[in-house]
């Protein structure tokens, strides 16, 4: 039985790890790029080493801002994450209530272009 190169490539693609997103409360050091008033979460992204994952936040209440943060920058609503050779990247995800008239709570859904998603627990800021 012989396999074509495209069949072998397809089989190898299926063996690659799928992107996985997980969210937990932030327990690390404060990043200089973040807002002290934000609700902070640890976002772990696992996937194919040396790939880029496109993340976006949705379902954020009006008057709230979602931000993906690293020690060097915060990106509102969306970010491209370079997955290192370890296959795992960690970011700080924030929900920031920007307006006094905004609802007191907001959650979010973080999704990536391949279909993985995770629900962010609602943050309360009164």
ChimeraX attribute file (.defattr): number of C-alpha atoms within 10 A of each C-alpha:
attribute: neighborCount
match mode: 1-to-1
recipient: residues
	/A:1	2
	/A:2	5
	/A:3	8
	/A:4	8
	/A:5	9
	/A:6	9
	/A:7	11
	/A:8	11
	/A:9	12
	/A:10	11
	/A:11	11
	/A:12	10
	/A:13	11
	/A:14	10
	/A:15	9
	/A:16	11
	/A:17	12
	/A:18	14
	/A:19	19
	/A:20	18
	/A:21	21
	/A:22	17
	/A:23	19
	/A:24	14
	/A:25	14
	/A:26	16
	/A:27	10
	/A:28	10
	/A:29	6
	/A:30	13
	/A:31	15
	/A:32	13
	/A:33	12
	/A:34	21
	/A:35	16
	/A:36	11
	/A:37	12
	/A:38	20
	/A:39	20
	/A:40	24
	/A:41	21
	/A:42	19
	/A:43	23
	/A:44	16
	/A:45	22
	/A:46	20
	/A:47	22
	/A:48	19
	/A:49	16
	/A:50	13
	/A:51	12
	/A:52	13
	/A:53	20
	/A:54	13
	/A:55	20
	/A:56	20
	/A:57	24
	/A:58	14
	/A:59	13
	/A:60	19
	/A:61	17
	/A:62	13
	/A:63	15
	/A:64	19
	/A:65	19
	/A:66	28
	/A:67	25
	/A:68	26
	/A:69	24
	/A:70	16
	/A:71	12
	/A:72	9
	/A:73	13
	/A:74	22
	/A:75	13
	/A:76	16
	/A:77	17
	/A:78	18
	/A:79	17
	/A:80	13
	/A:81	16
	/A:82	18
	/A:83	20
	/A:84	15
	/A:85	12
	/A:86	11
	/A:87	16
	/A:88	18
	/A:89	17
	/A:90	17
	/A:91	19
	/A:92	24
	/A:93	30
	/A:94	27
	/A:95	28
	/A:96	24
	/A:97	25
	/A:98	13
	/A:99	12
	/A:100	10
	/A:101	9
	/A:102	15
	/A:103	15
	/A:104	16
	/A:105	17
	/A:106	24
	/A:107	18
	/A:108	21
	/A:109	15
	/A:110	22
	/A:111	20
	/A:112	20
	/A:113	11
	/A:114	12
	/A:115	9
	/A:116	15
	/A:117	18
	/A:118	16
	/A:119	16
	/A:120	23
	/A:121	16
	/A:122	14
	/A:123	18
	/A:124	15
	/A:125	16
	/A:126	9
